Amino acid sequence: MATTQVNSSTAALGGVAGRARPHRRGGARVVLAALAAGLLSGCAALPAAGPTAGAFVGNVDETAVQWRNGYLLVPVDDTVLAYQQEEPRPSFRGIASQSLPSDTGIGVGDVVQVTLFEAGVGGLFSSLNAGGQGSSSVRLPEQQVARDGSITIPYAGRVRVAGSTASAVEQRIVAALRDRAIEPQAVVAVAQGNSTTVTVTGDAVTGASVPIPASGLKLLDLIARVGGPKTPIYETAVSLTRGGRTVQMPFSELANDPTEDVYVRPGDVVLLTRQPRTYVALGATGKSDQLPLQGYEMSLAEALAQVGGLNPTLANPKGVFVLRREPGAEMVARYEGQAFTRAGPGEDATRLAGEIPVIYRFDLRQPSGLLNAQDFRIHDGDMVYVATAPFVPVKQALDAFSGVVSPALSVANTASVLATR
């Protein structure tokens, strides 16, 4: 009898326990379902580095130049790179030369030293010293060329020197003294070439007026004589003004291209200013930052390397873009043969005027895309953007889901256990 009662009680308890377990599992399922629904519905609100590649390209031909949503989308290929090689570049060779300039002669304001000689003692320029020895030469005091372009020579009067070389002035002095001195000779030298100077100025250099020697002076030598640029080379611009024309280029380009190291001439003005050249990197890169262009020829590959390349867990290598503004008329002339495939009605790409937004696209999944990135030049003010991969929002949702599942299950299980007590 007692045994029967015990078995009955055990069976009853087992039945209660058996009914309690499904209730606990059902509560957990409800919590999980609610969490999953909430997280998946919020995928669009998850943080993102920027637009996806699809937002740029849309559902049109990815290989054609497209005018869509107010910008020109240009897939980069050999044709685009060829156009870039044809872009005009600043050059000092348009206003200066690598050939030694001709001698401009003595100028107004120059300080001239004249020494006169005679063939024998007893002439105009002879003198006796204390020992009775004679001298047949005399060095005249230095003279500055007057505004009328002349200097004074004893017994010859005013002699014009401006615009003449030293040898021509020597001949002129000898001719003026031939009837007065004994076989006269003259040596003329420019002590201070005040008329043959070039001015260096700007906030990136110690300003000075530098005389040009007879051997000539090149641009880099000139800058070195005033101490060189005070700012980093890649942040310095140098301009040369001659005859009302001015050409400016990055100092790094001048330093790296010997053909741009031209001779300066009297009256030139060289200006060195601090002009940082930068680009911005955004999106799924190693870091988002504004960085300096380390040279005029910096490539997209080098620009990406400066920010640590593409983020291997987030980046879409098919969606690498360079954003800049280009002359609209030039873009039409380049690509109108491709008919400017349009994504929407009413967008007429042939009516482009002024500067327009242009987005260059690269597919770094392909070897050709990597080679194109190596050859594509980055300009000052460019934005380099790397789109996130399509799976990133789902991955972010799953990461967020796994981060709250364990605590939620623990809470649900605890609540179920307490409810059965």
C-alpha positions as CSV (number, residue, x, y, z in Angstrom):
1,M,0.0,0.0,0.0
2,A,2.8,2.4,1.0
3,T,4.7,1.4,-2.1
4,T,1.7,2.2,-4.3
5,Q,1.4,5.7,-2.8
6,V,5.1,6.5,-3.3
7,N,5.0,5.5,-6.9
8,S,1.9,7.6,-7.5
9,S,3.5,10.6,-5.9
10,T,6.7,10.2,-8.0
11,A,4.6,9.9,-11.1
12,A,2.8,13.0,-10.2
13,L,6.0,15.0,-9.6
14,G,7.4,13.7,-12.9
15,G,4.3,14.9,-14.7
16,V,4.6,18.4,-13.2
17,A,8.3,18.6,-14.1
18,G,7.6,17.3,-17.7
19,R,5.0,20.0,-18.1
20,A,7.3,22.7,-16.7
21,R,10.2,22.2,-19.2
22,P,8.2,22.9,-22.4
23,H,7.0,26.2,-20.7
24,R,10.6,27.2,-20.1
25,R,11.8,26.5,-23.6
26,G,8.8,28.3,-25.1
27,G,9.7,31.5,-23.2
28,A,13.2,31.4,-24.5
29,R,12.0,30.9,-28.1
30,V,9.7,33.9,-27.7
31,V,12.6,36.1,-26.5
32,L,14.9,34.9,-29.3
33,A,12.2,35.5,-32.0
34,A,11.6,39.0,-30.7
35,L,15.3,39.8,-30.6
36,A,15.9,38.5,-34.1
37,A,12.9,40.4,-35.6
38,G,14.1,43.6,-33.9
39,L,17.7,43.3,-35.0
40,L,17.0,42.3,-38.6
41,S,14.4,45.1,-39.0
42,G,17.0,47.5,-37.8
43,C,19.8,46.5,-40.3
44,A,19.2,49.7,-42.2
45,A,19.9,51.8,-39.1
46,L,23.2,50.1,-38.3
47,P,26.3,52.3,-38.5
48,A,28.0,52.4,-42.0
49,A,31.1,54.0,-43.4
50,G,29.2,55.5,-46.4
51,P,27.3,54.6,-49.5
52,T,27.7,51.2,-51.0
53,A,29.1,50.6,-54.5
54,G,25.5,50.0,-55.8
55,A,24.5,53.5,-54.7
56,F,27.2,54.9,-57.1
57,V,26.6,52.6,-60.0
58,G,22.9,51.7,-59.9
59,N,21.5,49.1,-62.3
60,V,23.1,50.3,-65.5
61,D,26.1,49.1,-67.5
62,E,29.1,49.2,-65.2
63,T,31.6,49.4,-68.1
64,A,30.2,52.6,-69.7
65,V,30.6,56.3,-68.8
66,Q,27.3,57.3,-67.2
67,W,25.7,60.6,-66.3
68,R,23.4,60.0,-63.4
69,N,22.1,61.8,-60.3
70,G,24.1,64.9,-61.1
71,Y,27.5,63.3,-61.5
72,L,29.6,61.6,-64.2
73,L,30.6,58.0,-63.4
74,V,33.8,57.0,-65.3
75,P,35.1,53.4,-65.0
76,V,38.9,53.7,-65.3
77,D,40.6,51.9,-68.1
78,D,43.5,52.4,-70.5
79,T,41.6,55.2,-72.4
80,V,41.0,57.2,-69.2
81,L,44.6,56.8,-68.2
82,A,45.7,58.0,-71.7
83,Y,43.5,61.1,-71.3
84,Q,45.2,61.8,-67.9
85,Q,48.6,61.6,-69.5
86,E,47.6,64.3,-71.9
87,E,46.5,66.7,-69.2
88,P,48.5,70.0,-69.3
89,R,51.0,70.3,-66.6
90,P,52.7,73.5,-65.3
91,S,56.2,74.0,-66.7
92,F,58.8,76.8,-66.3
93,R,60.1,75.9,-69.7
94,G,57.3,77.9,-71.3
95,I,58.9,81.2,-70.0
96,A,62.5,80.2,-69.3
97,S,65.3,78.1,-70.7
98,Q,67.9,75.6,-69.6
99,S,70.4,77.5,-71.8
100,L,72.7,80.0,-70.2
101,P,71.2,83.5,-70.9
102,S,73.2,85.9,-72.9
103,D,75.2,88.6,-71.1
104,T,72.9,91.6,-70.6
105,G,75.9,93.9,-69.9
106,I,76.5,96.5,-67.3
107,G,73.3,98.1,-66.0
108,V,72.3,101.3,-64.2
109,G,73.1,100.9,-60.5
110,D,75.9,98.5,-60.9
111,V,79.2,99.3,-59.1
112,V,82.1,99.2,-61.5
113,Q,85.8,98.9,-60.8
114,V,88.2,100.3,-63.5
115,T,92.0,99.8,-63.6
116,L,94.1,101.8,-66.1
117,F,97.6,100.9,-67.5
118,E,100.2,102.6,-69.5
119,A,103.2,101.2,-71.5
120,G,105.9,103.4,-69.9
121,V,106.7,105.5,-66.9
122,G,106.0,109.2,-67.1
123,G,102.6,109.1,-68.6
124,L,99.2,110.3,-67.2
125,F,98.9,107.4,-64.8
126,S,102.5,107.0,-63.7
127,S,103.7,107.7,-60.1
128,L,106.9,107.4,-58.1
129,N,107.1,105.6,-54.8
130,A,109.6,106.5,-52.0
131,G,112.3,104.2,-53.5
132,G,112.1,106.0,-56.8
133,Q,110.4,103.1,-58.5
134,G,107.8,104.0,-61.0
135,S,104.3,102.6,-61.6
136,S,102.3,102.9,-64.8
137,S,98.9,101.8,-63.6
138,V,96.2,103.2,-61.4
139,R,93.0,101.6,-59.9
140,L,90.2,104.1,-59.9
141,P,87.7,104.3,-57.0
142,E,84.6,102.2,-57.5
143,Q,81.8,104.0,-59.2
144,Q,78.1,103.3,-59.4
145,V,76.6,103.6,-62.9
146,A,74.5,106.7,-63.0
147,R,71.0,107.0,-64.3
148,D,72.3,108.2,-67.6
149,G,74.2,105.0,-67.9
150,S,77.7,106.5,-67.7
151,I,80.8,106.7,-65.4
152,T,83.6,109.1,-65.2
153,I,87.2,108.3,-66.4
154,P,90.0,110.8,-65.8
155,Y,91.1,112.6,-69.0
156,A,88.3,110.8,-70.9
157,G,85.2,112.4,-69.3
158,R,81.9,110.6,-69.1
159,V,81.9,107.2,-70.7
160,R,78.7,105.4,-71.4
161,V,78.7,101.8,-70.0
162,A,75.0,100.8,-69.5
163,G,74.0,98.0,-71.8
164,S,77.6,97.2,-72.8
165,T,79.7,94.3,-71.8
166,A,82.9,94.9,-69.8
167,S,85.1,94.2,-72.8
168,A,83.2,96.8,-74.9
169,V,83.6,99.4,-72.2
170,E,87.4,98.6,-72.0
171,Q,87.7,99.3,-75.7
172,R,85.7,102.5,-75.4
173,I,88.0,103.8,-72.6
174,V,91.2,102.9,-74.5
175,A,89.9,104.8,-77.5
176,A,89.1,107.9,-75.4
177,L,92.7,107.9,-73.8
178,R,94.7,106.9,-76.9
179,D,95.8,110.5,-77.7
180,R,96.6,111.3,-74.0
181,A,98.2,108.3,-72.4
182,I,101.1,106.1,-73.5
183,E,99.6,103.0,-75.1
184,P,96.7,102.9,-72.6
185,Q,95.0,99.7,-71.5
186,A,91.9,99.3,-69.3
187,V,90.4,96.5,-67.2
188,V,86.7,96.8,-66.2
189,A,85.0,94.6,-63.7
190,V,81.6,94.7,-62.1
191,A,82.1,94.8,-58.3
192,Q,78.4,94.7,-57.5
193,G,75.8,93.6,-60.0
194,N,72.9,95.5,-58.6
195,S,71.1,95.5,-62.0
196,T,71.5,91.8,-62.5
197,T,69.5,90.6,-59.5
198,V,66.6,88.3,-59.0
199,T,64.1,88.6,-56.1
200,V,63.1,85.7,-53.9
201,T,60.2,86.2,-51.5
202,G,57.2,84.5,-49.9
203,D,56.1,83.0,-46.6
204,A,58.1,79.8,-47.2
205,V,61.5,81.3,-47.7
206,T,63.8,84.0,-46.3
207,G,63.4,86.8,-48.8
208,A,66.4,88.3,-50.5
209,S,67.7,90.0,-53.7
210,V,70.4,87.8,-55.2
211,P,72.9,89.0,-57.8
212,I,73.3,86.7,-60.8
213,P,77.0,85.8,-61.4
214,A,78.4,85.8,-64.9
215,S,78.3,82.0,-64.9
216,G,74.5,82.2,-64.6
217,L,72.2,81.0,-61.8
218,K,69.6,78.3,-61.9
219,L,66.4,78.2,-60.0
220,L,67.4,75.6,-57.4
221,D,70.7,77.2,-56.9
222,L,69.0,80.5,-56.3
223,I,66.6,79.0,-53.7
224,A,69.6,77.2,-52.0
225,R,71.4,80.6,-51.7
226,V,68.6,82.0,-49.5
227,G,68.5,79.0,-47.3
228,G,65.9,76.8,-49.1
229,P,62.2,76.5,-48.3
230,K,61.2,76.8,-44.6
231,T,58.2,74.5,-45.1
232,P,58.1,70.8,-46.1
233,I,58.8,70.3,-49.8
234,Y,55.5,68.6,-50.4
235,E,53.7,71.6,-48.9
236,T,55.6,74.3,-50.8
237,A,54.7,75.9,-54.2
238,V,57.2,77.8,-56.3
239,S,56.3,80.4,-58.9
240,L,58.4,82.2,-61.4
241,T,57.3,85.6,-62.8
242,R,59.0,86.9,-66.0
243,G,57.8,89.5,-68.4
244,G,54.3,89.6,-66.9
245,R,53.8,85.8,-67.1
246,T,53.7,83.6,-64.0
247,V,54.0,79.8,-63.8
248,Q,53.5,77.9,-60.5
249,M,54.2,74.3,-59.6
250,P,54.8,72.2,-56.5
251,F,58.4,72.4,-55.3
252,S,58.6,68.7,-55.2
253,E,58.0,68.7,-59.0
254,L,60.8,71.2,-59.5
255,A,63.2,69.1,-57.3
256,N,62.4,65.9,-59.0
257,D,62.4,67.1,-62.6
258,P,65.8,68.4,-63.8
259,T,64.3,69.8,-66.9
260,E,62.4,72.4,-64.8
261,D,65.5,73.8,-63.2
262,V,65.8,76.7,-65.5
263,Y,68.2,79.7,-65.5
264,V,66.9,82.9,-63.9
265,R,67.3,86.3,-65.4
266,P,67.6,89.8,-64.0
267,G,64.2,91.1,-63.0
268,D,62.7,87.7,-62.3
269,V,60.6,87.2,-59.2
270,V,60.6,83.8,-57.5
271,L,57.8,83.3,-54.9
272,L,57.8,80.4,-52.5
273,T,54.6,79.8,-50.5
274,R,53.1,77.2,-48.3
275,Q,50.3,75.5,-50.2
276,P,49.5,72.1,-48.7
277,R,48.3,69.6,-51.3
278,T,46.0,67.0,-49.7
279,Y,43.4,64.4,-50.4
280,V,40.8,62.8,-48.2
281,A,40.4,59.0,-47.6
282,L,37.0,57.7,-46.4
283,G,35.1,54.5,-46.2
284,A,36.4,51.0,-45.6
285,T,40.1,51.8,-45.5
286,G,42.7,51.3,-42.8
287,K,41.8,54.8,-41.5
288,S,39.8,57.8,-42.6
289,D,42.0,60.9,-42.7
290,Q,43.1,63.9,-44.7
291,L,46.7,63.3,-45.8
292,P,49.3,65.2,-47.8
293,L,50.2,64.4,-51.4
294,Q,53.8,63.4,-51.2
295,G,54.5,64.4,-54.8
296,Y,52.9,65.7,-58.0
297,E,52.8,62.1,-59.4
298,M,51.2,60.4,-56.4
299,S,49.1,57.5,-57.6
300,L,45.9,56.0,-56.2
301,A,47.8,52.9,-55.1
302,E,50.2,55.1,-53.1
303,A,47.3,57.1,-51.6
304,L,45.6,53.9,-50.5
305,A,48.9,52.6,-49.0
306,Q,49.1,55.8,-46.9
307,V,45.9,54.9,-45.1
308,G,46.7,51.2,-44.6
309,G,45.0,49.9,-47.8
310,L,41.5,48.4,-47.9
311,N,40.0,47.0,-44.7
312,P,40.0,43.2,-45.4
313,T,36.9,42.6,-43.3
314,L,34.8,45.5,-44.5
315,A,35.9,46.7,-48.0
316,N,34.4,46.0,-51.3
317,P,37.4,45.9,-53.7
318,K,34.9,46.3,-56.6
319,G,33.9,49.7,-55.2
320,V,36.9,52.0,-55.0
321,F,36.2,55.5,-56.1
322,V,38.0,58.8,-56.7
323,L,35.8,61.9,-56.5
324,R,36.8,65.2,-58.0
325,R,35.6,68.1,-60.1
326,E,36.5,68.4,-63.8
327,P,35.7,70.8,-66.6
328,G,32.4,69.8,-68.1
329,A,33.2,70.7,-71.6
330,E,36.4,68.7,-71.5
331,M,34.5,65.6,-70.2
332,V,32.0,65.9,-73.0
333,A,34.8,66.1,-75.6
334,R,36.4,63.0,-74.1
335,Y,33.5,60.7,-73.6
336,E,30.6,61.9,-75.8
337,G,31.3,58.9,-78.1
338,Q,30.1,56.6,-75.3
339,A,26.7,58.4,-75.4
340,F,26.7,59.1,-71.7
341,T,24.4,56.2,-70.7
342,R,21.8,57.8,-68.5
343,A,20.1,56.2,-65.5
344,G,17.1,58.5,-65.4
345,P,14.9,60.4,-67.9
346,G,15.5,64.0,-68.6
347,E,19.2,64.1,-67.7
348,D,21.0,65.6,-70.7
349,A,24.8,65.2,-70.3
350,T,25.5,67.3,-73.3
351,R,24.4,70.5,-71.4
352,L,27.3,70.4,-69.0
353,A,28.9,73.7,-68.2
354,G,31.6,74.7,-65.8
355,E,33.1,72.2,-63.4
356,I,31.1,69.0,-62.8
357,P,31.4,66.2,-60.2
358,V,33.2,63.2,-61.7
359,I,33.6,59.9,-59.9
360,Y,36.2,57.5,-61.2
361,R,35.6,53.9,-60.4
362,F,38.1,51.1,-59.9
363,D,37.6,47.3,-59.6
364,L,40.6,46.1,-57.5
365,R,39.4,42.5,-57.8
366,Q,41.0,42.4,-61.2
367,P,44.7,42.6,-61.9
368,S,44.0,45.3,-64.5
369,G,42.3,47.3,-61.8
370,L,45.4,47.2,-59.6
371,L,47.6,48.3,-62.5
372,N,45.2,51.2,-63.2
373,A,45.4,52.3,-59.6
374,Q,49.1,52.3,-59.9
375,D,49.0,54.6,-62.9
376,F,46.1,56.9,-61.9
377,R,47.3,60.3,-60.5
378,I,45.6,61.8,-57.5
379,H,45.0,65.5,-57.6
380,D,44.9,68.1,-54.8
381,G,41.5,68.0,-53.2
382,D,40.5,64.5,-54.3
383,M,38.4,62.2,-52.2
384,V,39.3,58.5,-52.2
385,Y,36.3,56.4,-51.1
386,V,36.2,52.7,-50.5
387,A,32.7,51.2,-50.3
388,T,31.7,48.5,-47.8
389,A,31.1,45.0,-48.9
390,P,27.4,44.0,-49.4
391,F,27.5,41.4,-46.5
392,V,28.7,44.0,-44.0
393,P,25.2,45.1,-42.7
394,V,24.2,41.4,-42.3
395,K,27.5,40.7,-40.4
396,Q,26.9,43.7,-38.2
397,A,23.4,42.5,-37.4
398,L,24.6,39.0,-36.6
399,D,27.4,40.4,-34.4
400,A,24.9,42.6,-32.6
401,F,22.5,39.6,-32.3
402,S,25.1,37.3,-30.8
403,G,26.1,40.0,-28.4
404,V,22.7,40.0,-26.8
405,V,21.5,36.4,-27.3
406,S,23.4,34.9,-24.4
407,P,22.4,37.5,-21.8
408,A,18.8,37.3,-23.0
409,L,18.7,33.5,-22.9
410,S,20.1,33.6,-19.4
411,V,17.4,36.0,-18.2
412,A,14.6,34.0,-19.9
413,N,15.8,30.7,-18.4
414,T,16.1,32.3,-14.9
415,A,12.6,33.7,-15.2
416,S,11.2,30.4,-16.2
417,V,12.8,28.5,-13.4
418,L,11.6,31.1,-10.8
419,A,8.1,30.8,-12.3
420,T,7.9,27.1,-11.5
421,R,8.9,27.5,-7.9
